[in-house]
Amino acid sequence: MSVATPQALSSGLDAQPRESYLARLALHFTEWAEKWFPDAYIFAAIAAIIVACAALLNGAPPIAVAKSFGDGFWSLIPFTMQMAFIVIGGYVVATSPPAMRLIDGLAAIPRSGKGAIVFTAFVSLLTSLISWGFCAIFSGLLVRSLARRSNLHMDYRAAGAAAYVGLGATWALGMSSSAALLQANPGSLPPALLKITGVIPITETIFLWQSGVILLALIMVTVAVAYFSAPSEARAITAQDMAIDLRPRAEAKDSPRRPGEWLEYNPLIALLLVALGFGWLAQEFARQSAITAIANLNTYNFLFLTVGLLLHWRPRRFLAAVADSVPATTGVLIQFPLYGATAAILTSAVGYGGHAVSELVARFFVDITSANTFPIVMGAYSAILGMFIPSGGGKWIIEAPYVMQAANLLQVHLGWAVQIYNAAEALPNLVNPFWMLPILGVLGLKARDLVGFTFLQLVTHLPVVLFLLWALAGTLTYMPPVMPH
């Protein structure tokens, strides 16, 4: 089915106003990016090559660089699978029949098109704190349900952008923060990074009250921008205008066609597995605090998969949801090994004076910053780098060795250094098409349809985030790295 573009719909319609200057600028930027930006894998590969060249220029023997590359390539296998299962678990839960009924119930709440857009932004922000994988699918399905309401004249593009804002504003401040959870799990950290940072519990990152201040500020700013940038109902371009197929996905039949499929459709198998799963989870939460338990990525993903299996009820439905979710994990599976290899070269390929590249970069940042300016410089740097390496966890593996080494030298609170990264690196997601792919697939839109609105969020968020990162840093004191027992 061909989808009409907003430009085509607006041609010849005097009632349709031109986009604002910022929206037009964002649309031009996205069109340029879609034409000239290669796949994100190419950026990961270029990063590995640049770091390898830097190690050679630093005097590291070529054989040492190659060894570091190979040794680090598989160093992130546990973390890679954990990130992939965040996507799978979020998708499975969001597409379950009970979740779909919840979505339809939520879609009945707004009373106007503008109200629906603001409501969607708020839901996106809240669900992103639970899981970025869950947020993308749940919020996208909410927009489709809202768009099916015949009495709601809602701009489908603005609503789609509102559904996406959680992945560019708040997700990294929540429970699926890749950097925070990675730092809390010594078994997932590369050994070289563990020596620099130690273990940082999530009570010292996402559960700091200072993080809560940034979170509340971003929620208020995001909702306000969504409200003031939403087109009026008279000027809205709806899903029907864009020829979007809004028909709900047909549910699979709950009866076997062959005798061998009987167990696939019988809920008994699912219920027995769920009972075993909840039995293990009960023990995990009983022997430690809830925060400590959920900070373990394996426990976090296990919980989502168990709940997803229960909500889908029948193994066949569960397996179908998993199969649908797997394509969204492609970037994680193929790029993270390169991130591990790059981090290994940064920290292990020793050159002149016995120094690795990570030490030289850390010293550079120490020379150009102080404890007072570190939050602003590193925040801006992380945001810019995020345009080219769109992966919260993978980019942290590359960036952390020298960022955290610089934080140690400047005696910046290590947990806050992680939060500087979390708050800043999410910002480029608002205009980077990479993380939009899952939600674009749900909505049937192109990245250019959303960026005109999300760019407005970016230019508003950037000064707010950098100011708060700087202002709140002074309320925290440095603590040396804590090594695991």
Secondary structure, 3 states (H helix, E strand, C coil): CCCCCHHHHHCCCCCCCCCCHHHHHHHHHHHHHHHHCCCHHHHHHHHHHHHHHHHHHCCCCHHHHHHHHHHHHCCCHHHHHHHHHHHHHHHHHHCCHHHHHHHHHHHCCCCCHHHHHHHHHHHHHHHHHHCHHHHHHHHHHHHHHHHCCCCCCCCHHHHHHHHHCHHHHCHHHCCCCHHHHHHHCHHHCCHHHHHHHECCCHHHCCCCHHHHHHHHHHHHHHHHHHHHHCCCCCCCCCCCCCCCCCCCCCCCCCCCCCHHHHHHHCHHHHHHHHHHHHHHHHHHHHCCCHHHHHHCHHHHHHHHHHHHHHHHCCHHHHHHHHHHHHHHHHHHHHHHHHHHHHHHHHHHCCCHHHCCHHHHHHHHHHHHCCCCCHHHHHHHHHHHHHCCCCCHHHHHHHHHHHHHHHHHHHCCCHHHHHHHHHHHHCHHHHCCHHHHHHHHHHHCCCHHHHHHHHHHHHHHHHHHHHHHHHHHHCCCCCCCCECCC
